[in-house]
Amino acid sequence: MFTTYRRSAARIAAAGIATGLLAAGAFAGAGSAVADDATPSSSGATAVLDGIQSDLSDVATVATKDGKTNSHETAGLFKMDLGGGKSIYTYCIDLFNSTKPKAQYQEVPWSATSLYQQGKDRTKAGKIAWILNHSFPQVDDLDALAKTAGAGPLTKKTAAAGTQVAIWRLSDDPTAKANDPAAEQLADYLSTTAVAVAEPDASLTLDPPSVSGKSGDRIGPVTVHTNAATATAEIAPDAAGVKLVDADGKPVTTAKDGSKLYFDVPAGTKDGTATVKVTATTTVPVGRAFTGFGANDVASQTQILAGSDTTPLTAQATATWAKKGAIPAVSAKVNCAKGGVDVTAANKGDEDLVFTLGGKDYTVAPGGSQTVLVPVAEDQHYKIDVTLPDTSVKSFEGVLDCKSATTVPTTPANQPSPAGSDQDLAATGSSNATPMIAGIAIALVVLGGGAVFFFRRKKNATGAE
């Protein structure tokens, strides 16, 4: 769970100071129109890890799959800050990996986590979601929960520990056992009774995060997916006459789930890009996964949402246009089921798009698209370069973290700091951040998309990024 289980020194060294697990990021480009900065996020919820709460956790015993190593670990609820006084509660689904203090996290689909790693039974993800909705803190009547589970008296500490142990048995270690008898009875009930349910919808996301087309056309659509009743939509003020419209060409300022947004680019507009920003206030659904993200960073342990607060969320997408030629929109996202990164190139121009990836040329006809899976070694820093017809290079960087580790470290388990809140657990709370492995340098995490890709345009003359 939290910092008690860490990557081995070898795994951290291999990862280096690289980005955390990436989920979905994108860029679109036509020559010099492409920005040199990180792509805006195409998904809504981000949070900062504040740590495990001492009054919402208890002791459990876990072992490696070979059964030769046991360790006493703290099992319970994390708290993450959403900003603006809002927060969420999470459980761990990445037992043998580490967290780091104040790590930044982003909401991602299950497919971008170890829940969908190669060879794993994906129904376990749905069973974890069932547990989250049928135990603490979603069920806060502890007497009723104990009665349902056939368990002894439960406290918040033991209810959280039993719930976490049940989740660990599905996500990482089937031998996990709560030390408290009532917590263990709860864990037994949850892990044997759970049935697979569907993955909850995203709180707010835009799909695709990048579109392209000719100036004079309506470019899109970008589809809004959200559980909010309504959202606002606006184009960045530097859009140079470009308007945000619906399929009929009517101006758009609001959106809802399923809304399709288009960029109306006047004919003759200089080749360029524009960004749409969609904002909604909503509650992130229980069962959504969160992964650490950032550049020049090691991955931070994957979490899954147990209790949420209403908060403002923002998602962005970009449009690129040109007068003629190939007009690419390139995006990438982690595919844990296949152990790599899917790179997708779409072409909305009037000429073939020829791009180079991994030393091989790919051709995309006008109006077509192609997705290429780039295999990536687990816990290894990767950089994927896509060279476009104008010789600009788009780069995706990250550390793939799609597999659950199985090694228990020899260092002692860290204990959580004292918590300072007794608020409604389904909404908000507080705790202190958990410490990270001594001596490991932590790089500042920066924003990206769906957990997150970075790109830069290389200048051909200098080779600089």
C-alpha positions as CSV (number, residue, x, y, z in Angstrom):
1,M,0.0,0.0,0.0
2,F,1.4,3.5,0.8
3,T,5.1,3.8,1.4
4,T,5.4,0.5,3.3
5,Y,6.0,-1.4,0.1
6,R,8.6,0.2,-2.2
7,R,10.2,-0.7,-5.5
8,S,13.5,-2.4,-5.0
9,A,16.6,-0.2,-5.5
10,A,17.2,-1.9,-8.8
11,R,13.8,-1.1,-10.1
12,I,14.1,2.6,-9.1
13,A,17.5,2.9,-10.6
14,A,16.2,1.4,-13.9
15,A,13.4,3.9,-13.9
16,G,15.8,6.8,-13.3
17,I,14.3,10.2,-13.0
18,A,11.6,9.8,-15.5
19,T,7.9,10.3,-15.9
20,G,5.3,8.4,-13.9
21,L,2.8,6.1,-15.4
22,L,1.3,7.8,-18.5
23,A,-2.3,7.4,-19.4
24,A,-3.4,9.6,-22.3
25,G,-1.7,12.6,-23.8
26,A,-1.7,14.1,-27.2
27,F,-0.5,16.7,-29.6
28,A,-1.5,17.8,-33.1
29,G,0.8,19.5,-35.4
30,A,1.3,21.1,-38.8
31,G,4.8,22.5,-38.9
32,S,5.7,25.4,-36.7
33,A,2.1,25.6,-35.4
34,V,2.9,23.0,-32.7
35,A,3.6,24.3,-29.2
36,D,6.8,23.3,-27.4
37,D,5.1,22.9,-24.1
38,A,3.4,20.0,-22.5
39,T,0.0,19.0,-23.9
40,P,-3.1,20.1,-21.9
41,S,-4.8,17.4,-20.0
42,S,-7.6,15.6,-21.8
43,S,-9.0,14.3,-18.5
44,G,-10.4,16.1,-15.6
45,A,-9.5,15.0,-12.0
46,T,-6.0,15.6,-10.6
47,A,-5.0,15.4,-6.9
48,V,-2.0,15.5,-4.6
49,L,-1.2,12.7,-2.3
50,D,-1.4,13.7,1.4
51,G,-0.8,10.2,2.9
52,I,-2.3,7.4,4.9
53,Q,-4.4,8.3,8.0
54,S,-3.4,6.7,11.2
55,D,-6.9,6.7,12.6
56,L,-8.2,4.9,9.4
57,S,-5.6,2.1,9.2
58,D,-4.5,-1.0,11.0
59,V,-2.0,-3.8,10.7
60,A,-2.0,-6.6,8.1
61,T,0.4,-9.4,7.2
62,V,1.3,-9.9,3.5
63,A,3.6,-12.3,1.7
64,T,5.2,-12.7,-1.7
65,K,3.7,-15.2,-4.1
66,D,6.4,-17.7,-3.2
67,G,5.2,-17.6,0.4
68,K,8.8,-17.2,1.7
69,T,8.7,-13.6,2.9
70,N,6.2,-12.0,5.3
71,S,5.9,-8.5,6.4
72,H,3.6,-6.5,8.8
73,E,2.1,-3.6,6.9
74,T,-0.3,-0.8,7.5
75,A,-3.6,-1.2,5.7
76,G,-6.1,1.6,5.4
77,L,-7.3,4.8,3.6
78,F,-5.2,7.4,1.8
79,K,-6.3,11.0,1.5
80,M,-5.6,13.1,-1.6
81,D,-6.1,16.9,-2.0
82,L,-8.1,18.1,-4.9
83,G,-7.4,21.7,-4.2
84,G,-9.7,24.4,-2.9
85,G,-10.3,22.5,0.3
86,K,-11.6,19.5,-1.5
87,S,-10.3,16.0,-1.1
88,I,-10.8,12.3,-2.0
89,Y,-10.1,9.0,-0.2
90,T,-8.4,6.1,-1.9
91,Y,-7.2,2.5,-1.3
92,C,-4.0,1.0,-2.8
93,I,-4.2,-1.4,-5.8
94,D,-0.4,-1.5,-6.2
95,L,0.8,-3.2,-3.0
96,F,4.5,-3.8,-3.7
97,N,5.3,-0.4,-5.2
98,S,6.0,2.8,-3.4
99,T,4.4,6.2,-3.0
100,K,6.2,9.4,-2.6
101,P,5.3,12.5,-0.6
102,K,3.1,15.0,-2.4
103,A,3.0,13.0,-5.6
104,Q,0.6,14.3,-8.2
105,Y,-2.0,11.9,-9.5
106,Q,-4.5,11.9,-12.3
107,E,-7.7,10.0,-12.9
108,V,-7.2,7.3,-15.6
109,P,-9.1,4.3,-17.1
110,W,-8.4,0.8,-15.7
111,S,-6.6,0.0,-19.0
112,A,-3.8,2.3,-18.0
113,T,-3.0,0.5,-14.7
114,S,-1.8,-2.9,-13.5
115,L,-5.4,-4.0,-13.2
116,Y,-5.2,-4.6,-16.9
117,Q,-1.7,-6.0,-17.1
118,Q,-0.9,-8.8,-19.5
119,G,-2.3,-12.1,-18.3
120,K,-4.3,-10.7,-15.4
121,D,-7.9,-11.7,-14.9
122,R,-9.7,-8.4,-15.6
123,T,-12.8,-9.4,-13.7
124,K,-10.8,-8.7,-10.6
125,A,-10.9,-4.9,-11.4
126,G,-14.8,-5.1,-11.4
127,K,-14.8,-7.0,-8.1
128,I,-12.6,-4.4,-6.5
129,A,-15.2,-1.8,-7.7
130,W,-17.9,-3.8,-6.0
131,I,-16.0,-4.0,-2.8
132,L,-15.6,-0.2,-2.8
133,N,-19.3,0.3,-3.1
134,H,-20.2,-2.3,-0.4
135,S,-17.8,-1.5,2.3
136,F,-16.2,1.4,4.3
137,P,-16.3,4.3,3.8
138,Q,-19.3,4.1,1.3
139,V,-21.0,2.0,4.0
140,D,-20.5,4.0,7.1
141,D,-22.8,2.1,9.4
142,L,-20.2,-0.1,10.9
143,D,-22.6,-2.2,13.0
144,A,-24.6,-3.0,9.9
145,L,-21.5,-3.7,7.9
146,A,-20.2,-6.1,10.6
147,K,-23.6,-7.8,10.7
148,T,-23.7,-8.3,6.9
149,A,-20.1,-9.6,6.9
150,G,-20.7,-11.9,9.9
151,A,-17.8,-10.1,11.6
152,G,-17.1,-8.9,15.1
153,P,-17.4,-5.3,16.1
154,L,-15.7,-2.9,13.6
155,T,-14.1,0.4,14.1
156,K,-13.1,2.8,11.3
157,K,-9.6,1.6,11.6
158,T,-10.4,-2.1,11.3
159,A,-13.1,-1.5,8.7
160,A,-10.6,0.3,6.5
161,A,-8.0,-2.4,7.1
162,G,-10.4,-5.2,6.2
163,T,-11.5,-3.5,3.1
164,Q,-7.9,-2.8,2.0
165,V,-6.9,-6.4,2.6
166,A,-9.8,-7.7,0.5
167,I,-8.7,-5.3,-2.3
168,W,-5.1,-6.5,-2.0
169,R,-6.2,-10.1,-2.4
170,L,-7.5,-9.2,-5.9
171,S,-5.0,-6.6,-7.0
172,D,-1.7,-8.0,-5.6
173,D,-1.4,-10.6,-2.9
174,P,-4.1,-13.4,-2.3
175,T,-2.3,-14.3,1.0
176,A,-2.9,-10.8,2.6
177,K,-4.4,-11.1,6.1
178,A,-5.7,-8.5,8.5
179,N,-4.3,-9.0,12.0
180,D,-7.5,-7.9,13.7
181,P,-10.0,-10.8,13.8
182,A,-13.0,-8.6,12.8
183,A,-11.1,-6.9,10.0
184,E,-10.1,-10.4,8.7
185,Q,-13.7,-11.6,8.8
186,L,-14.7,-8.5,6.8
187,A,-11.9,-9.1,4.3
188,D,-13.0,-12.7,3.9
189,Y,-16.6,-11.7,3.3
190,L,-15.7,-9.0,0.8
191,S,-13.2,-11.0,-1.2
192,T,-15.5,-14.1,-1.5
193,T,-18.7,-12.2,-2.1
194,A,-17.6,-9.6,-4.6
195,V,-18.9,-9.8,-8.2
196,A,-17.5,-8.0,-11.2
197,V,-19.2,-4.7,-12.0
198,A,-18.6,-2.3,-14.9
199,E,-15.9,0.3,-14.8
200,P,-17.3,3.7,-13.7
201,D,-17.5,6.5,-16.2
202,A,-14.9,9.2,-16.2
203,S,-15.7,12.4,-14.3
204,L,-14.7,14.5,-17.3
205,T,-12.7,13.6,-20.4
206,L,-12.5,14.8,-24.0
207,D,-12.1,12.3,-26.9
208,P,-10.0,12.6,-28.9
209,P,-7.7,15.0,-27.2
210,S,-6.4,16.2,-30.6
211,V,-8.1,16.9,-33.9
212,S,-7.0,18.4,-37.2
213,G,-8.3,19.7,-40.5
214,K,-8.2,22.3,-43.2
215,S,-8.8,26.0,-42.6
216,G,-12.2,26.9,-43.8
217,D,-13.6,23.7,-42.4
218,R,-15.4,22.7,-39.2
219,I,-12.7,20.6,-37.4
220,G,-13.8,17.9,-35.0
221,P,-15.7,16.5,-33.3
222,V,-14.3,16.4,-29.8
223,T,-16.8,14.5,-27.7
224,V,-17.4,15.4,-24.1
225,H,-17.7,12.5,-21.6
226,T,-18.8,13.6,-18.1
227,N,-21.0,12.6,-15.2
228,A,-21.8,16.3,-14.5
229,A,-25.2,17.7,-15.5
230,T,-23.6,20.5,-17.4
231,A,-20.2,22.0,-18.2
232,T,-18.8,25.2,-19.7
233,A,-16.8,25.2,-22.9
234,E,-14.6,28.0,-24.3
235,I,-11.7,28.5,-26.7
236,A,-8.5,30.1,-25.6
237,P,-8.4,33.8,-26.2
238,D,-5.5,33.6,-28.7
239,A,-7.6,31.5,-31.2
240,A,-7.4,34.1,-33.9
241,G,-11.0,34.2,-35.0
242,V,-11.6,30.5,-34.5
243,K,-15.0,29.7,-33.0
244,L,-16.3,26.8,-30.9
245,V,-19.6,25.5,-32.5
246,D,-21.8,22.4,-32.7
247,A,-22.4,20.2,-35.7
248,D,-24.9,22.8,-37.1
249,G,-22.4,25.6,-36.8
250,K,-24.1,27.2,-33.8
251,P,-21.8,28.8,-31.2
252,V,-21.3,26.7,-28.1
253,T,-20.6,27.9,-24.6
254,T,-22.0,24.9,-22.6
255,A,-21.7,21.1,-23.0
256,K,-23.0,17.9,-21.4
257,D,-22.2,14.2,-21.6
258,G,-22.1,13.3,-25.3
259,S,-21.8,16.8,-26.6
260,K,-19.7,17.1,-29.8
261,L,-17.6,20.2,-30.1
262,Y,-16.1,21.6,-33.4
263,F,-13.6,24.3,-34.2
264,D,-14.9,26.7,-36.9
265,V,-11.8,27.9,-38.6
266,P,-12.4,30.7,-41.2
267,A,-11.0,30.2,-44.7
268,G,-7.6,31.8,-45.1
269,T,-6.7,31.6,-41.5
270,K,-3.0,31.2,-41.0
271,D,-1.9,27.6,-40.2
272,G,-2.0,27.2,-36.5
273,T,-3.7,25.6,-33.4
274,A,-6.4,26.3,-30.9
275,T,-7.4,24.9,-27.5
276,V,-10.8,24.2,-26.1
277,K,-11.2,24.1,-22.3
278,V,-14.2,22.3,-20.8
279,T,-15.0,22.9,-17.1
280,A,-17.5,21.0,-14.9
281,T,-18.2,20.7,-11.2
282,T,-18.9,17.1,-10.2
283,T,-18.0,14.2,-8.0
284,V,-15.4,11.7,-9.3
285,P,-17.1,8.2,-9.3
286,V,-16.0,5.7,-6.7
287,G,-13.9,3.0,-8.4
288,R,-12.0,5.4,-10.7
289,A,-8.2,4.7,-10.8
290,F,-5.5,7.3,-10.1
291,T,-1.9,7.0,-11.2
292,G,1.1,9.2,-10.4
293,F,2.3,11.3,-13.3
294,G,5.0,13.8,-14.3
295,A,8.2,14.3,-16.2
296,N,11.7,13.2,-14.9
297,D,10.0,11.3,-12.1
298,V,9.6,7.7,-10.8
299,A,6.1,6.2,-10.8
300,S,4.0,6.5,-7.6
301,Q,1.8,3.7,-6.4
302,T,-1.5,3.3,-8.2
303,Q,-4.7,4.1,-6.1
304,I,-8.4,3.5,-6.5
305,L,-11.1,5.9,-5.4
306,A,-13.1,5.0,-2.3
307,G,-14.7,8.4,-1.3
308,S,-15.1,11.6,-3.2
309,D,-15.9,15.3,-2.9
310,T,-17.6,17.6,-5.4
311,T,-14.9,19.7,-7.1
312,P,-14.3,21.8,-10.3
313,L,-12.6,19.8,-13.1
314,T,-11.1,20.9,-16.3
315,A,-10.2,19.1,-19.5
316,Q,-8.6,20.4,-22.7
317,A,-8.2,19.4,-26.3
318,T,-6.4,20.9,-29.3
319,A,-7.2,21.5,-33.0
320,T,-4.6,22.0,-35.7
321,W,-5.3,23.3,-39.2
322,A,-3.5,24.1,-42.4
323,K,-4.4,25.2,-45.9
324,K,-3.1,22.1,-47.7
325,G,-0.9,19.0,-47.5
326,A,-0.9,16.3,-44.8
327,I,-2.5,17.6,-41.6
328,P,-1.6,15.2,-38.7
329,A,-3.1,14.8,-35.3
330,V,-0.9,12.5,-33.2
331,S,-1.8,11.1,-29.8
332,A,-0.5,8.4,-27.5
333,K,-1.8,6.4,-24.5
334,V,-0.5,3.6,-22.3
335,N,-2.0,0.1,-23.1
336,C,-1.2,-2.1,-20.1
337,A,-3.1,-5.0,-21.6
338,K,-0.5,-5.2,-24.4
339,G,2.5,-3.9,-22.4
340,G,3.2,-0.8,-24.4
341,V,2.2,2.6,-25.7
342,D,-0.4,3.0,-28.5
343,V,0.7,5.9,-30.9
344,T,-2.1,7.0,-33.2
345,A,-1.7,9.3,-36.2
346,A,-4.7,10.7,-38.0
347,N,-4.6,12.6,-41.3
348,K,-7.2,15.2,-42.2
349,G,-5.2,16.7,-45.1
350,D,-5.3,16.2,-48.8
351,E,-2.0,14.4,-49.2
352,D,-0.7,11.1,-47.7
353,L,0.8,11.5,-44.2
354,V,4.1,9.7,-44.0
355,F,5.5,9.5,-40.4
356,T,8.5,7.7,-39.0
357,L,8.3,5.7,-35.8
358,G,11.1,3.4,-34.5
359,G,13.0,3.6,-37.8
360,K,10.0,2.5,-39.9
361,D,7.9,4.6,-42.2
362,Y,4.1,4.5,-42.0
363,T,1.7,6.0,-44.5
364,V,-1.8,7.3,-43.6
365,A,-4.1,8.3,-46.5
366,P,-6.2,11.5,-46.4
367,G,-9.0,10.9,-44.0
368,G,-7.4,7.9,-42.4
369,S,-5.6,7.0,-39.2
370,Q,-3.2,4.4,-38.0
371,T,-2.4,3.1,-34.5
372,V,1.0,1.5,-33.8
373,L,1.8,-0.3,-30.6
374,V,5.2,0.5,-29.3
375,P,6.4,-2.3,-26.9
376,V,8.0,-0.9,-23.7
377,A,9.9,-2.7,-21.0
378,E,8.3,-2.5,-17.5
379,D,9.8,0.1,-15.2
380,Q,12.1,1.4,-18.0
381,H,12.2,5.0,-19.1
382,Y,11.2,5.3,-22.7
383,K,11.2,8.0,-25.3
384,I,9.1,7.6,-28.4
385,D,9.9,9.9,-31.3
386,V,7.4,10.5,-34.2
387,T,8.9,12.3,-37.2
388,L,6.4,14.1,-39.4
389,P,6.6,15.2,-43.0
390,D,7.9,18.7,-42.2
391,T,10.8,16.9,-40.3
392,S,9.4,18.1,-36.9
393,V,9.7,15.4,-34.2
394,K,7.1,14.7,-31.6
395,S,8.3,12.9,-28.5
396,F,6.4,10.9,-25.9
397,E,8.3,10.1,-22.7
398,G,7.5,8.1,-19.6
399,V,8.1,5.1,-17.4
400,L,5.8,2.1,-18.1
401,D,4.3,0.9,-14.8
402,C,1.8,-1.8,-15.9
403,K,2.8,-4.8,-13.7
404,S,2.3,-5.5,-10.0
405,A,5.6,-6.2,-8.3
406,T,6.0,-9.3,-6.2
407,T,9.1,-8.5,-4.1
408,V,8.8,-7.5,-0.4
409,P,11.6,-5.1,0.5
410,T,13.8,-5.8,3.5
411,T,13.5,-2.3,4.9
412,P,11.0,-1.9,7.8
413,A,7.5,-0.7,7.1
414,N,6.9,3.0,7.5
415,Q,4.0,3.9,9.8
416,P,1.5,6.6,8.9
417,S,1.6,10.0,10.5
418,P,-1.1,11.0,13.0
419,A,-4.3,12.1,11.2
420,G,-5.9,15.4,12.0
421,S,-9.5,15.1,11.0
422,D,-12.6,13.2,11.8
423,Q,-14.8,14.4,8.9
424,D,-17.3,12.6,6.8
425,L,-15.1,9.9,5.0
426,A,-17.2,9.8,1.9
427,A,-16.4,13.5,1.4
428,T,-13.3,14.8,2.9
429,G,-10.5,14.3,5.5
430,S,-6.9,15.0,6.3
431,S,-3.6,13.3,7.1
432,N,0.1,13.9,6.8
433,A,2.2,12.8,3.8
434,T,4.0,9.5,3.9
435,P,7.8,9.5,3.6
436,M,9.6,8.1,0.6
437,I,12.8,6.0,0.4
438,A,15.7,7.9,1.8
439,G,18.3,9.0,-0.8
440,I,16.0,8.9,-3.8
441,A,15.8,12.2,-5.6
442,I,12.3,13.4,-6.4
443,A,11.7,15.5,-9.4
444,L,8.8,17.9,-9.6
445,V,5.8,16.4,-11.2
446,V,4.2,18.4,-14.0
447,L,0.8,18.3,-15.6
448,G,-0.2,16.1,-18.6
449,G,-3.1,14.1,-20.0
450,G,-5.0,11.0,-18.7
451,A,-1.9,10.3,-16.7
452,V,0.4,12.0,-19.0
453,F,2.6,12.4,-22.0
454,F,5.1,15.1,-22.7
455,F,6.2,16.3,-26.1
456,R,8.6,18.7,-27.6
457,R,9.4,19.8,-31.1
458,K,13.0,19.3,-32.0
459,K,14.7,22.0,-34.0
460,N,16.5,20.4,-36.9
461,A,19.4,22.8,-37.0
462,T,20.5,22.3,-33.4
463,G,18.8,19.0,-32.4
464,A,17.6,20.8,-29.2
465,E,14.3,20.1,-27.7
